[in-house]
């Protein structure tokens, strides 16, 4: 349903924008970003220069401090991985970048596509930011080039080989060997990606997939950072080993400056997907510091101080939180990136076998502090074969989320490749690539998403299936890209579901950057989501299905349906046979007008068919009602359109909308309050949200039937009347109807009072006979609306007559009067006048109340 944003909600939106802008300004960050703003070269260049200048300044400052303080600004760990000091954190702690070091291709599904002779990532531009340059002369490479990268590096070469190895060594097959891989040093990643990332569909020469297999050091780390090898604590500055009262590094899971940078970058360049390793901190519970061992903590005077680690006072090991939850590095908590964890091999005998994959001991688990699902996916990263840099035939085995991330980057390149083939060069935005990868993942671990595996195990085949479906059936809504704004706050899509396979709906959107925490509090649950979109699925039985939600306070619990107000990814899974098959409706809506004006989103759906069975109408009951009535119309049939509302239409009279109470594939009920509805023939239809209508037939609005408000046949007494004069008691005379009548003589009268509140179109019916009326003698019939203070005559009998039944309209001023009364008055100058009254009835049409007449 389309809806206009109201004044209150519009005010709320302006308040959100104002508050967010103020918070960003306070933090020294750009406010009011524009989606896709980096498509403008001047904006792109200015932002890239700003990122580069800040990175260079921070690196120079931190290296100067390191030199003065006598500790290492960069180096190589015993395992060959490099580390480098890039900046000092907001609370003065040094920030280091660290490496997060054909089973991979088989486990990811990429080899299945290769075996079918398809999808090698041909021509897709993939950027790799890493420790240094790749050995581009390696026998595995034909499309790998160093751009802004120097210093031959084995880790970089290994990452590039998982993306693009040609498979010369049969133990190593890159997922996208035909991709154009460009290698950059990690020191200015945000500036270089801003300059080189795709910001619009026209940026075909720009990078669309960016891989980052590194991250800043968190918590405990083993190395020689201060000049002496040992365990170093990278939480907030502390003395002795305590972290501002916390015994864990608050940066784990936090939405920090680096996360904000990448959200801002992708918001400005929404056609580049950043893929990032989740981190390798979780197994520090096994290799971390122990009682009595030498440890080092950072003090506020630019020095590393030694201390004896004590289990009772020192910060916890990383894996201490329920086995390792809350160990995602803050770099990987950005909303708009795709964060990847590592699992063991999912291949057995050269066949993809997801059931054997288990979480790698080191791979970081979520959640993000605000409860978002992180990691987003898992891929094989444990004990993988990779290319090395020692020579052109160098290979070695290694493990780490460093190697699961490029497996996802390769599959993303395959997705981009397939879209270009199927849709004439179509460029997919990052939100669509991400939605396809998460939608197509194989669910492992807890049902639905979880904080260990994210949305599941990477499956390149599953990721491209919705593209094939959309190409084969363009009306299937297998892939939808749309935009919501204040004037169009929701979209609805119809399809059919036969119930034979799971119905799965996933939405993803590139959200505006939130407000980063420069010095985060521990596990701050404040949502970073800016624009909250919702997806709902209504099945043929009228049930509305909700997306998955997780509880960060109970991270091991299963996902449950609910209102997800945290993630910028939402998914609904309706298992085969668990709900009524038939027509379905999928609705995507925004809770409020999008901040900064618009919000684009991507929707992926599987399990549905485009063909919706023909609607059959069996009955419409009733097909008539009187004006002023309150009537519920029931439509019965099969394959009734979901979400349709019953309405009455009549040319020159407008439309009356029903109030829907039931709307399934077999029954639709609508209540109509026919206030002052013009009698005549109307058309009744099922009004679809698409604007089309299903004609149901004619509906007759009848003139309103009057009802008796008051009636008296004088069969026993006259207790409802007040008599004036004589001769008005019931008397056994020859009546018009019944045994008794009210008899009146000259100068007498009789009156009664009855409320007409809730009634209109009043009519008075009575039987009367008159005898011996002379000139100026008559029976007067009066009414009052003020309780008898004022009487007004509205009928008169001024000549003799036999029994006569009269029907007389009461003036409209009497409608709804609480002080209404009727009086019969015999005006006579002689004693022989005789008037008799019988069967007095006051009729009226009931007035209904309500607002169902308008939409």
VOBA-429206 format. One line per 3 residues: for each residue x, y, z of C-alpha. Coordinates in steps of 0.05 Angstrom, whole numbers, plus 5000, padded with zeros to 4 digits. Example, Ala and Ser with C-alpha at 12.3 -4.5 7.8 and 13.67 -1.06 7.14 Angstrom:
2
5246 4910 5156  5273 4979 5143 $
This chain:
855
5000 5000 5000  5026 5069 4982  5020 5119 5038 $
5036 5193 5046  5079 5214 5103  5041 5255 5155 $
5063 5319 5189  5083 5284 5253  5125 5232 5219 $
5157 5285 5174  5175 5325 5236  5205 5262 5266 $
5247 5250 5204  5274 5321 5204  5291 5312 5278 $
5329 5248 5262  5368 5282 5207  5383 5341 5252 $
5405 5297 5310  5449 5253 5266  5480 5313 5232 $
5496 5345 5299  5527 5280 5325  5570 5273 5263 $
5591 5345 5265  5611 5337 5338  5652 5277 5318 $
5686 5318 5262  5652 5277 5208  5615 5298 5145 $
5540 5305 5154  5481 5296 5107  5514 5246 5059 $
5482 5232 4993  5473 5161 4967  5518 5152 4906 $
5552 5219 4917  5619 5192 4893  5591 5187 4823 $
5609 5261 4821  5683 5262 4807  5696 5327 4845 $
5662 5299 4907  5697 5232 4899  5766 5264 4891 $
5756 5311 4950  5734 5254 4995  5790 5209 4972 $
5841 5264 4984  5812 5276 5054  5816 5202 5072 $
5887 5198 5045  5910 5260 5081  5881 5237 5147 $
5911 5167 5139  5980 5196 5122  5978 5244 5181 $
5956 5191 5230  6009 5143 5205  6064 5195 5209 $
6044 5216 5279  6040 5144 5305  6107 5125 5273 $
6140 5186 5305  6114 5167 5373  6138 5095 5363 $
6207 5119 5344  6212 5165 5404  6186 5112 5450 $
6231 5056 5426  6177 5007 5403  6164 4977 5335 $
6121 5012 5284  6121 4952 5237  6148 4882 5233 $
6137 4809 5216  6109 4756 5264  6140 4688 5269 $
6087 4660 5222  6107 4709 5168  6048 4756 5175 $
6064 4830 5175  6039 4882 5224  6041 4958 5216 $
6025 5016 5261  5974 5062 5227  5949 5110 5281 $
5936 5123 5354  5865 5111 5378  5821 5165 5410 $
5843 5143 5479  5917 5140 5460  5927 5066 5446 $
5968 5046 5384  5927 5016 5327  5962 4963 5286 $
5938 4929 5222  5947 4854 5223  5941 4799 5171 $
5884 4753 5186  5917 4695 5158  5819 4471 4915 $
5778 4457 4977  5759 4530 4979  5730 4532 4908 $
5693 4466 4918  5666 4485 4986  5642 4552 4961 $
5606 4524 4900  5651 4562 4852  5680 4498 4823 $
5611 4472 4808  5600 4532 4763  5668 4523 4731 $
5653 4450 4717  5591 4473 4680  5637 4517 4637 $
5610 4582 4665  5624 4642 4709  5699 4653 4716 $
5689 4726 4736  5709 4749 4667  5724 4823 4664 $
5700 4837 4735  5745 4888 4771  5766 4862 4839 $
5809 4903 4886  5853 4871 4939  5880 4914 4995 $
5934 4879 5035  6004 4880 5066  6041 4892 5001 $
6048 4871 4929  6028 4804 4900  6077 4761 4860 $
6042 4775 4794  6091 4732 4756  6067 4669 4793 $
6046 4614 4746  5975 4617 4775  5963 4689 4753 $
5942 4718 4686  5898 4776 4708  5931 4801 4772 $
5965 4869 4773  5997 4912 4827  5967 4982 4828 $
5988 5020 4890  6025 4962 4922  6099 4954 4937 $
6141 4902 4973  6130 4830 4951  6086 4796 5002 $
6066 4724 5011  6001 4739 5047  5978 4785 4991 $
5997 4733 4939  5958 4680 4977  5895 4722 4981 $
5900 4738 4906  5907 4664 4890  5841 4646 4925 $
5807 4699 4882  5840 4686 4816  5888 4626 4812 $
5883 4592 4745  5888 4522 4774  5956 4503 4746 $
5965 4466 4811  5903 4422 4815  5901 4434 4891 $
5888 4508 4880  5831 4537 4839  5812 4610 4846 $
5737 4625 4844  5744 4680 4792  5807 4666 4751 $
5784 4712 4694  5774 4773 4739  5816 4835 4734 $
5850 4836 4802  5883 4900 4824  5927 4901 4886 $
5936 4960 4934  5974 4970 5000  5930 4974 5061 $
5956 5041 5087  5906 5085 5049  5850 5035 5036 $
5792 5083 5046  5821 5138 5003  5840 5090 4947 $
5774 5054 4948  5737 5120 4947  5776 5139 4885 $
5770 5072 4850  5704 5042 4874  5642 5039 4830 $
5592 5093 4849  5541 5086 4792  5522 5037 4737 $
5565 5078 4690  5628 5061 4730  5642 4997 4691 $
5718 5008 4694  5717 5018 4770  5726 4965 4824 $
5662 4930 4843  5689 4879 4892  5740 4899 4945 $
5774 4849 4990  5804 4866 5058  5838 4807 5093 $
5866 4847 5151  5843 4886 5211  5865 4926 5270 $
5892 4890 5331  5844 4879 5389  5849 4851 5459 $
5909 4806 5470  5961 4796 5415  6027 4759 5415 $
6086 4795 5383  6143 4843 5391  6105 4909 5388 $
6144 4941 5445  6210 4911 5426  6203 4849 5469 $
6165 4787 5448  6105 4771 5492  6031 4781 5502 $
6007 4853 5491  5941 4882 5513  5908 4929 5461 $
5848 4950 5502  5844 5020 5531  5905 5046 5566 $
5907 5017 5636  5950 5009 5697  5958 4956 5719 $
5922 4907 5673  5851 4933 5677  5812 4967 5622 $
5774 5024 5653  5739 4975 5698  5727 4926 5641 $
5763 4860 5636  5752 4856 5561  5768 4901 5502 $
5707 4945 5489  5728 4952 5416  5705 4881 5401 $
5638 4888 5366  5638 4964 5370  5617 5010 5313 $
5682 5049 5310  5713 5101 5264  5737 5049 5214 $
5668 5018 5208  5638 5088 5198  5690 5103 5144 $
5670 5042 5103  5595 5054 5113  5606 5125 5088 $
5649 5101 5031  5598 5050 5006  5540 5098 5017 $
5577 5146 4970  5597 5091 4922  5539 5040 4928 $
5562 4997 4870  5625 4970 4905  5619 4913 4955 $
5671 4911 5009  5686 4841 5034  5724 4838 5100 $
5753 4783 5144  5719 4776 5212  5783 4768 5251 $
5822 4711 5284  5818 4729 5358  5771 4676 5385 $
5824 4622 5399  5864 4668 5445  5830 4629 5500 $
5875 4571 5479  5939 4608 5463  5930 4669 5506 $
5968 4692 5567  5972 4649 5629  5985 4661 5703 $
6055 4686 5716  6074 4698 5643  6103 4764 5619 $
6051 4811 5591  6052 4883 5568  6002 4938 5573 $
6001 5008 5542  6005 5069 5587  5984 5139 5572 $
6056 5164 5568  6071 5127 5502  6103 5067 5534 $
6092 4993 5540  6098 4970 5612  6107 4898 5634 $
6065 4863 5686  6054 4793 5711  5987 4769 5685 $
5939 4747 5739  5874 4711 5722  5837 4746 5778 $
5852 4818 5757  5875 4819 5685  5831 4826 5623 $
5798 4761 5602  5821 4717 5545  5783 4730 5481 $
5747 4664 5481  5719 4671 5551  5649 4696 5531 $
5608 4632 5522  5663 4601 5480  5681 4662 5439 $
5622 4707 5425  5635 4782 5419  5702 4774 5385 $
5687 4810 5319  5739 4864 5307  5709 4934 5302 $
5734 4942 5230  5686 4886 5211  5623 4914 5243 $
5605 4963 5187  5533 4955 5163  5546 4960 5088 $
5604 4911 5082  5602 4835 5080  5639 4805 5138 $
5665 4734 5131  5683 4682 5183  5721 4617 5172 $
5701 4544 5175  5737 4479 5162  5732 4446 5094 $
5663 4432 5066  5689 4386 5012  5692 4310 5014 $
5720 4271 4955  5716 4333 4911  5642 4343 4927 $
5613 4401 4966  5589 4374 5033  5565 4430 5078 $
5548 4384 5136  5621 4370 5152  5641 4444 5158 $
5654 4466 5230  5673 4535 5257  5748 4546 5254 $
5776 4552 5325  5804 4622 5313  5746 4652 5272 $
5712 4711 5307  5639 4706 5328  5589 4762 5335 $
5546 4797 5351  5562 4868 5335  5550 4908 5399 $
5483 4934 5375  5460 4862 5362  5469 4859 5287 $
5486 4793 5253  5561 4789 5245  5595 4753 5211 $
5549 4756 5151  5575 4692 5119  5626 4638 5131 $
5671 4605 5080  5728 4555 5082  5791 4587 5110 $
5822 4531 5150  5883 4493 5124  5877 4518 5053 $
5927 4512 4996  5950 4580 4970  6003 4610 4924 $
6065 4640 4957  6115 4694 4938  6182 4658 4944 $
6181 4638 4871  6134 4629 4813  6117 4557 4834 $
6113 4570 4909  6053 4541 4947  6039 4531 5020 $
5983 4515 5068  5954 4566 5116  5891 4583 5156 $
5853 4645 5175  5793 4689 5159  5843 4722 5112 $
5829 4664 5065  5754 4656 5075  5742 4729 5055 $
5772 4723 4985  5731 4660 4972  5669 4705 4981 $
5700 4760 4939  5710 4709 4883  5638 4685 4888 $
5615 4758 4887  5654 4767 4822  5617 4707 4794 $
5551 4738 4813  5570 4803 4778  5593 4763 4717 $
5526 4726 4713  5485 4790 4719  5524 4821 4662 $
5511 4760 4618  5437 4753 4634  5417 4826 4634 $
5459 4858 4579  5516 4885 4620  5473 4905 4680 $
5513 4931 4740  5489 4906 4807  5492 4951 4868 $
5529 4925 4928  5464 4913 4965  5441 4865 4911 $
5506 4827 4909  5505 4821 4984  5431 4800 4984 $
5444 4746 4932  5504 4718 4971  5467 4716 5037 $
5402 4691 5006  5438 4634 4970  5480 4612 5030 $
5471 4542 5059  5443 4546 5129  5489 4511 5178 $
5491 4514 5254  5428 4540 5287  5367 4546 5242 $
5366 4614 5208  5420 4666 5221  5466 4661 5281 $
5525 4697 5310  5574 4642 5290  5557 4628 5217 $
5518 4691 5199  5468 4674 5144  5505 4610 5127 $
5560 4577 5087  5578 4609 5021  5545 4577 4961 $
5560 4610 4894  5509 4566 4858  5454 4587 4907 $
5473 4660 4897  5462 4660 4822  5397 4619 4822 $
5352 4680 4834  5386 4714 4774  5370 4655 4730 $
5298 4654 4756  5289 4729 4744  5317 4723 4673 $
5271 4664 4657  5209 4695 4690  5215 4771 4692 $
5150 4777 4731  5172 4728 4785  5201 4781 4832 $
5261 4736 4843  5303 4799 4842  5275 4868 4856 $
5313 4934 4863  5269 4992 4886  5270 5058 4924 $
5226 5083 4981  5215 5155 4999  5167 5199 5038 $
5115 5196 4983  5121 5121 4973  5135 5086 5038 $
5120 5015 5017  5121 4966 4959  5080 4903 4951 $
5095 4844 4905  5049 4786 4888  5068 4715 4869 $
5045 4644 4879  5074 4591 4925  5057 4518 4917 $
5086 4499 4985  5132 4446 4955  5196 4481 4973 $
5217 4533 5024  5195 4604 5009  5254 4650 5024 $
5253 4726 5020  5314 4769 5034  5322 4844 5033 $
5386 4884 5040  5399 4958 5036  5460 5004 5037 $
5444 5045 5099  5466 5115 5115  5527 5116 5161 $
5512 5117 5235  5549 5154 5290  5615 5120 5308 $
5640 5108 5379  5712 5135 5383  5719 5109 5454 $
5664 5056 5458  5630 5033 5520  5627 4959 5534 $
5574 4925 5491  5535 4988 5475  5468 4964 5447 $
5450 5031 5416  5427 5014 5345  5470 5041 5288 $
5413 5031 5238  5390 5096 5207  5335 5076 5159 $
5294 5017 5186  5260 4978 5131  5213 4919 5142 $
5195 4858 5101  5132 4818 5112  5101 4759 5074 $
5027 4744 5075  5007 4673 5055  4942 4648 5027 $
4912 4636 5097  4921 4709 5114  4980 4696 5161 $
5033 4751 5162  5103 4722 5169  5158 4762 5203 $
5234 4763 5192  5287 4730 5235  5311 4765 5298 $
5367 4748 5347  5379 4766 5419  5450 4793 5432 $
5440 4782 5506  5431 4708 5492  5477 4698 5431 $
5472 4622 5428  5396 4622 5423  5360 4606 5358 $
5333 4661 5315  5259 4675 5322  5209 4714 5280 $
5198 4785 5300  5206 4858 5282  5279 4867 5265 $
5298 4938 5283  5373 4926 5283  5399 4896 5218 $
5400 4925 5147  5389 4853 5124  5323 4818 5137 $
5302 4748 5117  5238 4708 5122  5238 4632 5112 $
5172 4595 5107  5188 4520 5106  5154 4476 5054 $
5086 4453 5078  5085 4498 5139  5034 4548 5114 $
4977 4551 5064  4999 4548 4992  4971 4594 4939 $
4977 4669 4928  5028 4707 4970  5043 4780 4980 $
5111 4808 4999  5112 4878 5027  5174 4921 5039 $
5161 4985 5079  5198 5039 5116  5180 5053 5189 $
5189 5128 5176  5208 5173 5119  5280 5156 5099 $
5333 5200 5128  5366 5241 5072  5305 5232 5028 $
5307 5162 4996  5327 5091 5012  5343 5041 4958 $
5337 4967 4974  5347 4899 4941  5299 4841 4948 $
5313 4768 4930  5260 4714 4931  5260 4639 4917 $
5209 4584 4922  5154 4624 4887  5125 4619 4817 $
5103 4676 4773  5038 4643 4752  4982 4659 4800 $
4922 4612 4794  4858 4643 4766  4813 4676 4817 $
4746 4641 4824  4688 4676 4858  4636 4628 4887 $
4591 4675 4925  4581 4747 4948  4533 4752 5007 $
4493 4793 5018  4488 4831 4953  4441 4884 4979 $
4431 4926 5041  4391 4988 5061  4421 5056 5065 $
4440 5072 5137  4454 4999 5153  4517 4966 5181 $
4530 4906 5137  4587 4856 5130  4596 4828 5059 $
4630 4760 5052  4664 4738 4987  4680 4664 4981 $
4721 4631 4927  4791 4606 4911  4856 4643 4897 $
4827 4709 4920  4880 4764 4916  4912 4776 4983 $
4912 4846 5011  4851 4865 4970  4797 4908 5001 $
4723 4905 4986  4693 4969 4960  4630 4996 4928 $
4634 5041 4867  4582 5082 4831  4593 5135 4779 $
4583 5205 4805  4576 5178 4876  4648 5159 4889 $
4675 5098 4925  4657 5068 4993  4714 5027 5023 $
4699 4968 5068  4735 4955 5133  4770 4889 5121 $
4765 4836 5175  4787 4774 5137  4830 4770 5074 $
4853 4701 5055  4857 4664 4989  4787 4634 5001 $
4749 4687 5042  4748 4763 5041  4703 4801 5089 $
4689 4875 5089  4645 4916 5135  4606 4974 5105 $
4573 5029 5145  4525 5057 5094  4515 5126 5124 $
4469 5167 5079  4489 5123 5021  4447 5138 4960 $
4399 5081 4943  4410 5049 4876  4455 4999 4840 $
4528 5000 4859  4586 4957 4834  4623 4915 4886 $
4697 4899 4872  4760 4873 4905  4805 4933 4903 $
4878 4911 4894  4937 4951 4920  4966 4950 4849 $
4907 4993 4827  4871 4937 4789  4803 4911 4810 $
4767 4844 4810  4694 4855 4790  4646 4818 4836 $
4579 4842 4809  4523 4889 4828  4504 4910 4899 $
4437 4942 4912  4432 4997 4964  4359 4998 4983 $
4321 5056 5013  4326 5054 5088  4271 5013 5121 $
4237 5052 5177  4231 5021 5246  4178 5032 5300 $
4205 5079 5353  4138 5080 5391  4072 5043 5382 $
4007 5040 5422  3941 5004 5404  3907 5023 5469 $
3890 4950 5483  3893 4955 5559  3908 5024 5584 $
3936 5093 5568  3994 5093 5616  4042 5120 5563 $
3998 5182 5554  3981 5242 5594  3907 5262 5587 $
3880 5333 5587  3805 5341 5592  3755 5283 5594 $
3737 5222 5554  3807 5199 5536  3808 5132 5574 $
3806 5069 5531  3733 5055 5516  3700 4995 5482 $
3679 5029 5419  3681 5003 5349  3755 5010 5334 $
3793 5014 5269  3836 4956 5292  3834 4920 5358 $
3783 4921 5413  3796 4988 5446  3808 5059 5421 $
3825 5126 5454  3763 5169 5456  3767 5245 5458 $
3713 5297 5469  3712 5370 5456  3768 5408 5491 $
3808 5346 5510  3879 5326 5491  3929 5269 5500 $
4005 5272 5495  4066 5227 5501  4141 5237 5499 $
4194 5192 5466  4266 5206 5448  4282 5204 5373 $
4357 5206 5386  4392 5163 5334  4334 5167 5285 $
4317 5209 5224  4261 5213 5171  4206 5208 5224 $
4135 5188 5203  4072 5187 5246  4019 5134 5230 $
3951 5133 5264  3879 5112 5253  3825 5165 5265 $
3749 5174 5261  3712 5240 5273  3638 5256 5284 $
3597 5319 5292  3653 5367 5275  3625 5436 5262 $
3658 5498 5231  3723 5516 5267  3722 5448 5303 $
3780 5401 5288  3831 5350 5313  3901 5380 5314 $
3964 5337 5315  4025 5372 5345  4098 5357 5359 $
4149 5386 5406  4225 5380 5410  4235 5417 5476 $
4198 5373 5524  4131 5408 5515  4151 5481 5522 $
4131 5494 5450  4082 5454 5408  4077 5458 5332 $
4018 5432 5292  4036 5388 5232  3969 5352 5217 $
3894 5370 5223  3827 5333 5215  3772 5385 5206 $
3713 5346 5178  3675 5283 5196  3702 5218 5169 $
3698 5143 5179  3759 5105 5205  3818 5128 5165 $
3893 5108 5169  3940 5167 5160  4016 5170 5149 $
4044 5240 5162  4118 5261 5158  4144 5295 5220 $
4185 5358 5204  4261 5345 5200  4273 5389 5260 $
4249 5330 5302  4305 5284 5278  4348 5260 5336 $
4311 5302 5388  4316 5278 5459  4256 5320 5481 $
4208 5298 5426  4133 5291 5439  4067 5279 5402 $
4000 5311 5422  3930 5297 5396  3886 5359 5411 $
3810 5362 5401  3788 5435 5391  3711 5439 5396 $
3658 5489 5418  3604 5437 5428  3599 5379 5474 $
3576 5331 5421  3642 5326 5383  3671 5257 5384 $
3741 5237 5359  3772 5168 5367  3846 5150 5357 $
3876 5080 5348  3941 5046 5327  3989 5104 5338 $
4059 5088 5311  4120 5133 5306  4169 5108 5253 $
4241 5129 5239  4304 5108 5202  4362 5089 5247 $
4425 5130 5237  4491 5090 5237  4558 5116 5261 $
4629 5101 5238  4684 5119 5189  4689 5058 5144 $
4659 5097 5087  4724 5131 5070  4795 5105 5059 $
